[in-house]
Amino acid sequence: QVQLVESGGGLVQPGGPLRPPCAASGFTFSSYVMSWYRQAPGKQRELVARISSSGLTNYPDSVKGRFTISRDNAKNTVYLQMNSLKAEDTAVYYCNARAVLSQNDYWGQGTQVTVSS
């Protein structure tokens, strides 16, 4: 059974850090592209970070320099280090796993991140 379980969200003050993990199971984690997306109320879901199976990363300009994605293949876990958080980063953050050689595409249930003083 495939599972992606995000945790570590919550309320954080502007300028603060947060590092939610996403724990994966039920598939060959090391061979999947892992991504974090977010969706704010009334907005479309958007990509915030992606890491390939070989460790290559990419970010949109809105988070570049503030967010860092990393993966631990031994623990089947992907992390999103978020620094210098802003109110506009408030959203539900989702973990995604996508296979390179098939149509497999999995989503977690999301974790709420609220940036507010």
JONORSUL-V920347 format. One record per pair of residues at least 4 apart in sequence whose C-alpha atoms are under 8 Angstrom apart, sorted by the first residue. I is the first residue (numbers start at 0). J is the second residue. D is the distance in Angstrom with one decimal. If there is no record, write none. Layout:
# JONORSUL-V920347
I_J_D / I_J_D
This chain:
# JONORSUL-V920347
0_24_7.5 / 0_25_5.0 / 1_23_7.6 / 1_24_5.7 / 1_25_4.2 / 1_26_6.3 / 1_105_7.8 / 2_22_7.8 / 2_23_5.6 / 2_24_5.2 / 2_25_6.3 / 2_107_7.1 / 3_21_6.3 / 3_22_5.7 / 3_23_4.6 / 3_24_6.7 / 3_94_6.9 / 3_95_7.7 / 3_105_7.5 / 3_106_6.4 / 3_107_4.6 / 3_108_7.5 / 4_21_5.3 / 4_22_5.2 / 4_23_6.5 / 4_94_7.8 / 4_107_5.6 / 4_108_6.8 / 4_109_7.8 / 5_19_6.9 / 5_20_5.8 / 5_21_4.3 / 5_22_6.5 / 5_93_7.2 / 5_94_6.7 / 5_107_6.5 / 5_108_7.1 / 5_109_6.0 / 5_110_5.9 / 6_19_5.7 / 6_20_5.8 / 6_21_6.5 / 6_110_6.0 / 7_17_7.6 / 7_18_6.7 / 7_19_4.3 / 7_20_6.5 / 7_110_7.3 / 8_17_7.5 / 8_18_8.0 / 8_19_6.0 / 8_110_5.4 / 8_111_5.3 / 8_112_5.0 / 8_113_8.0 / 9_110_7.9 / 9_111_6.0 / 9_112_5.0 / 9_113_6.0 / 10_112_6.2 / 10_113_4.8 / 10_114_5.9 / 10_115_7.0 / 11_15_6.2 / 11_16_7.4 / 11_17_7.5 / 11_112_7.7 / 11_113_6.3 / 11_114_5.0 / 11_115_6.3 / 11_116_7.6 / 12_84_7.6 / 12_114_5.5 / 12_115_5.1 / 12_116_5.0 / 13_83_7.0 / 13_84_5.4 / 13_85_5.2 / 13_86_6.5 / 13_114_5.7 / 13_115_5.9 / 13_116_6.5 / 14_82_6.9 / 14_83_4.0 / 14_84_4.8 / 14_85_6.4 / 15_82_6.1 / 15_83_5.5 / 15_84_5.6 / 16_80_7.4 / 16_81_5.4 / 16_82_4.4 / 16_83_6.3 / 16_84_6.4 / 17_79_8.0 / 17_80_6.1 / 17_81_5.2 / 17_82_6.7 / 18_78_6.5 / 18_79_5.4 / 18_80_4.4 / 18_81_5.9 / 19_78_5.9 / 19_79_5.7 / 19_80_7.1 / 20_76_6.6 / 20_77_5.8 / 20_78_4.5 / 20_79_6.6 / 21_76_5.5 / 21_77_5.2 / 21_78_6.2 / 21_94_6.4 / 22_74_7.9 / 22_75_6.1 / 22_76_4.6 / 22_77_6.8 / 23_28_6.9 / 23_75_5.4 / 23_76_5.9 / 24_28_7.4 / 24_75_7.0 / 27_31_7.1 / 28_72_6.8 / 28_75_5.9 / 29_52_5.9 / 29_72_5.5 / 29_75_7.4 / 30_52_5.3 / 30_98_7.1 / 30_99_7.6 / 31_51_7.1 / 31_52_5.7 / 31_96_6.0 / 31_97_5.5 / 31_98_4.8 / 31_99_6.5 / 32_49_7.2 / 32_50_5.9 / 32_51_4.5 / 32_52_5.5 / 32_96_5.8 / 32_97_5.2 / 32_98_6.3 / 32_99_7.0 / 33_49_5.8 / 33_50_5.4 / 33_51_6.5 / 33_52_7.8 / 33_77_7.2 / 33_94_7.4 / 33_95_5.7 / 33_96_4.7 / 33_97_6.5 / 34_46_7.4 / 34_47_7.6 / 34_48_5.6 / 34_49_4.2 / 34_50_6.3 / 34_94_5.9 / 34_95_5.1 / 34_96_6.5 / 35_46_6.2 / 35_47_5.7 / 35_48_5.3 / 35_49_6.5 / 35_79_7.5 / 35_92_6.7 / 35_93_5.6 / 35_94_4.7 / 35_95_6.1 / 36_44_6.5 / 36_45_5.3 / 36_46_4.3 / 36_47_5.2 / 36_48_7.0 / 36_92_5.7 / 36_93_5.1 / 36_94_6.4 / 36_95_7.4 / 37_44_5.5 / 37_45_5.5 / 37_46_6.6 / 37_47_6.8 / 37_90_5.8 / 37_91_5.4 / 37_92_4.3 / 37_93_5.8 / 38_42_6.3 / 38_43_6.0 / 38_44_4.3 / 38_45_6.4 / 38_90_5.2 / 38_91_5.3 / 38_92_6.6 / 39_43_7.3 / 39_44_7.4 / 39_89_6.6 / 39_90_4.2 / 39_91_6.4 / 40_90_7.2 / 46_58_7.8 / 46_59_7.3 / 47_58_5.8 / 47_59_6.1 / 47_62_6.7 / 48_56_7.2 / 48_57_5.9 / 48_58_4.8 / 48_59_7.3 / 48_66_7.6 / 48_67_7.4 / 48_68_6.1 / 48_79_7.9 / 49_56_5.4 / 49_57_5.4 / 49_58_6.7 / 49_68_6.8 / 50_54_5.6 / 50_55_5.4 / 50_56_4.4 / 50_57_6.8 / 50_68_6.7 / 50_69_7.0 / 50_70_7.7 / 51_55_5.2 / 51_56_6.5 / 54_69_7.7 / 54_70_7.7 / 56_68_7.2 / 58_62_6.6 / 58_63_5.6 / 59_63_6.1 / 62_66_5.6 / 65_81_6.1 / 65_82_5.1 / 65_83_6.2 / 65_84_7.8 / 66_79_6.8 / 66_80_5.5 / 66_81_4.5 / 66_82_6.1 / 67_79_5.8 / 67_80_5.0 / 67_81_6.6 / 68_77_7.2 / 68_78_5.7 / 68_79_4.6 / 68_80_6.2 / 69_77_5.7 / 69_78_5.3 / 69_79_6.7 / 70_75_7.6 / 70_76_5.8 / 70_77_4.2 / 70_78_6.1 / 71_75_6.0 / 71_76_5.4 / 71_77_6.3 / 72_76_6.5 / 84_88_6.4 / 84_114_6.7 / 85_89_7.5 / 85_114_6.2 / 86_113_7.5 / 86_114_4.9 / 86_115_6.1 / 87_114_7.7 / 88_112_7.7 / 88_113_7.5 / 88_114_6.7 / 89_111_7.8 / 89_112_5.5 / 89_113_4.6 / 89_114_5.4 / 90_111_6.1 / 90_112_5.6 / 90_113_6.6 / 91_109_5.8 / 91_110_5.4 / 91_111_4.3 / 91_112_6.0 / 92_109_5.2 / 92_110_5.3 / 92_111_6.2 / 92_112_6.9 / 93_106_6.9 / 93_107_5.8 / 93_108_6.6 / 93_109_4.4 / 93_110_6.6 / 94_106_5.8 / 94_107_5.3 / 94_108_7.9 / 94_109_6.9 / 95_104_7.2 / 95_105_5.6 / 95_106_4.7 / 95_107_6.5 / 96_104_5.7 / 96_105_5.1 / 96_106_6.6 / 97_102_7.7 / 97_103_5.9 / 97_104_4.5 / 97_105_6.5 / 98_102_6.5 / 98_103_5.3 / 98_104_6.4
